[in-house]
Amino acid sequence: MIEDKNKSNTKISELGEFGLIDHLTRGIKLRHKSSVKGIGDDAAVISGDIELQKIITTDLLVEGVHFDLGYMPLKHLGYKAVIVNLSDVYAMNAQPKQITVSIAVSNRFPVEALDELYDGIKTACKIYNVDLVGGDTTSSTSGLIISITAIGEAKKEDIVYRSGAKENDLLVISGDIGGAYLGLQVLEREKQVFKANPNSQPDLEPYTYLVERQLKPQARKDIVSLLKELEVVPTSMIDISDGLSSEILHICKASKTGCNIYEDKIPLDPQVISTCEEFELDSTTIAMSGGEDYELLFTIKTEDFPKIKANPNLTVIGHITAQKEGIHLITRANTKIPVIARGWNSLQEE
């Protein structure tokens, strides 16, 4: 490759993960009628038969970037690697059907270690009724790398994109958030304690919920079924993998809207609140920026509110506004704070 010595190079960290995606994919056009939706949502959409369209999504997990085998058991890692992909399919209001698994692995891993990894993958497939239909393996000189592609399907009229939110729609979240990030902080702390004293035994009992949220997250297939049962079709939807603030910005950008989120409405587990106090962290900051909760964030029409208002799995945390009004967090003190993305960014500079 011939380089222009007068041209300065741009660091990947200057663009960030999403900026890099926008940069690399600008100008790409879909060439086939069967490619209904390409880059820019939780998953791609490919038309299948007359009734169903295919949903395709992929994720890459790299040792040292996305996981630490110092405290992530290989079986949990295999399970989680599947879950993060299935979550994207559910975020399209679709049902996953198949996955492919590709791994790059160094010779420091014996076959038995890979058996553990695949035990987790198979467990996830069994629980979520998904077929493992293919993949690839190769060698790696830099640790373990896992790439999983999930394929799902849905009727054309049932598919939900990020771009459908309208002014006055309600912003709804499933479950609670912040737990996965705090689980990671607990595991990191115990790792440092172990380094200092290899004879110490970690006491994770007070953090059971948080650690499970980090090591064994759940993809919310139940929410997709629940919404169908309640006869509620979201106007937009996304899964919370990179942090609530990032996901809200994604919906508003795709839908060309603004949004108001209310701090006192954000659902937090009691263990999240108590652990934030212990670590001297602000619980709202953790909820907005933590990531890896894999809950579903979606918008609904105001007239659908009576259908969900009494459901313990769903919480209305805000509403969609006109684009010119911007995206704000309304604090408990009734102060409007602009929302900026502070969630997970794997390409940020160290």
SULKA-V869213 format. One record per helix or strand. SS is the DSSP state (a for helix, b for strand). FROM is the first residue (numbers start at 1). LEN is the number of residues. Records with the same first field share a line. If there is no record, write none. Layout:
SS=FROM-LEN  FROM-LEN
//
This chain:
a=12-14  74-17  111-17  156-3  162-3  179-18  205-11  221-9  244-12  263-3  270-10  283-7  302-7  323-3
b=35-3  44-4  52-12  67-1  95-11  131-9  145-11  170-5  236-4  258-5  296-5  314-8  327-4  336-3
//
